[in-house]
Amino acid sequence: MNENWRESVRRTQLGFTLMEMIGVVAVVAILATMATPMIFKAIQDSRISATLQQARQVETAIARFYADTGRWPIHRNPIMNPHERQLIANTAEGGGTIPGWDGPYLDAELRNLLTPGSEMLVYHETRDNEKCDVDGDGTPDANTMILRINDLDDDVARNLSDAIDNDYQNTSGTAAWDVAGRARRGVFRPNAMIICLSQT
């Protein structure tokens, strides 16, 4: 009897059976399958929040730049031309400097957090086909300062648009999320998202 008890204690201390291990792995796999979409959504939501914070900083920088120089800036990252980083460096188109420039107006270079490595561009837009509704009255406004974010898939672009003007539910016609409000798809770059920062 004593020998049998020792043998059962020894077997108990050896570890898990194969069936127990399979059960644990199955439970972990089910939990991972349920949690993964929520984790990716949380990551995307945090990147959208950071992008909106960056857009607010750019809007403030544009206002300061205009107050100092009397002109609207152009700023691009990655940089294609030296004069296209006017919110950080005093570089005028064609060489030289911008009179009144008192920057840098941004603490750090723009970064596309939603599609890392893709372009972000700040520019003054006067074309009618790139209009946004800056003031929210339902009528598109020309002459705006734009923050363009390139290479966004529809899911990310919709979520960004919804965070800005709450129009995710608009899926057709002129009120669709991709053609209306302060955030919309680009006409010349359909994979880009245009955020209208301010009317000029």
N, C-alpha and C positions, 0 to 999 in steps of 0.2 A: 504494500500500500504506500509506504513512504517512498519507495523507488518510483512508483507510478506518478506520485505527486511531483517529485523532482523532474521527471521526464516532461511532464506537462508544463511546468514552469520554464524549463529550458526551451521548449518549443515556442512558448509565448514570447520569450525574449528575443527570438531570432528575427522578428520584423513582420512586415505586411505580407499577406498572401498576394498572389497574382490578381485575383478577383478584386481585392481591396484597392490595389494600385490602379487597375483599369477604371474602377469606380471614381477614384480621386481625379484621374486624368480627364474622365468624361465631364465631371462637375466643373473642373477648371476650364475646359474647352467651352462649355455652355456659358459660363460667366464671361469669358473673354469675348465670345461672339456677341453677347448682349452689351458689353461695355464699350467695345471698339467704336461703334458709330457715335456714341455719346462723347467719347474722348476726342474724336476727330472734329465733332461739332464744337466742342469747347475750345479746341485749338483755333478753328476758323473764326469763332466769335471773338476770341482775344485778338486775333490779327486784324479783324474788322475794326474793333475798338481802337487799336493802336493806329490804324490807318486814319480813322476819323480824328484822332488827336493830332496826328501829323497834318491833316488838312486844316484844322483850326490854327495850328502854328504857322502854316503857309499863308493863310488868310491874314493873320496879324502881320507877318513879314511883308506881304504885298502892300498893306496899308502904310507901313512905316517907310518902305522903299519909295512909294509914290509921294508921300509927304516930303521926303528929302530931295527927290530928283525931279518930280513933276512928270514922270513917265512910268509906263507899266513894264515890269520885268519879264525876262524869259529865263527859265531855269530848267535844266534837263539833267537827268542821271539815268544811264551812263552818259557822260559828256561826249558830244560829237564835235562841237566847236568850242574853243576857249571862251568866247563871249556868251555862251549859253549856260552860265552859272552865276548870274547876276545877283542872286540872293546871298551868295557867299563871297564872291570876288568882284572887285570893281573892274569889269572887263566889258568895254563897249564893242558893238559890232563894227568890224573894220579896223579894230585896234584902238588903242587909247583907253581913256577912262570915262566914267559917267560923272558929269558935274553934280555935286551935292551928295554923292554916295557916301553914306556913313554907316556901313555895315561892318561885319557880316550881319545879315538879318535872320539867318537860321543858325542854330547852334551846331547842327550836324547836317551832313549831306542827306538828300532825300533817298529813301529806300523803299522799294516795292515789297512790302511785307506779305502781300497776297500771292504774288508770283515772283519769288526772289530771282534777281538778275534781270528782270524785264524792266522796260523803261517807265519812268515817271516824268511828266513834263508840265511845267507851269507856263501859261502863255495868255495873251490877250486875244480874244476871239471876236471878230466882227462879222463873220459870215452868217447869213440867215439860217442856213441848214444845220448849224451847230448850236442853235439857241436852246436855252434852258429856262425853266420858270423859277427865277431866283427869289422873287418876292411872294410866291405861292398863291398868286391870284388866278391861276389857270391859263394865263397867256404867256407864251414864250418870250423871253427878253433877249434882245441882241446886245452886243457890246458887253461881254462879261470876262472876268478872269477865270480861267479854267485850270483845274488840276486833272490831267489825263493819266490814267493808270492802264498800261497795256497788258494784253495777254491774260484776260480773266475769262474763265469758263462761265457758262450761264448760271450755274448754281451759286458760285461766289459773287458774281455780278448782281444777281437778284437779291442776295442777302445784304450786300453793300447798299444797293438802292433802297431796300426796305428800311435799313438803319437810318438812312438820310431823310427819305420822304414818305416812308410807310405806305408804299404803293405796290407791294409784292402781289396783292390780290388782283391787280389790274393786269390781265393777261391778253387782252385783245384791243384793237382799235387805237385811237389816238391817246387813250389814257393808259396804255400798257406801260409797265415799269421801264421798259427799255427805250421809250421815246418821250417820256414826260417827266416833269419834276426837276429838281436840282441835280439829280443823278440820272444819267441815261447812257445808252450805248452811243459810241461815236459813229458818225456818218461815214467819214473817210477811213476810219479804222474800226470795223464792226466788232473786233475782239477787245476793243478798249472800253473803259468806263470813263465818262466825263463827269466830273463834279464841278458844278458852277459855284464858285466861291463868293463872288460879289459882282454886282452890276457896275459898269464904269460910265 
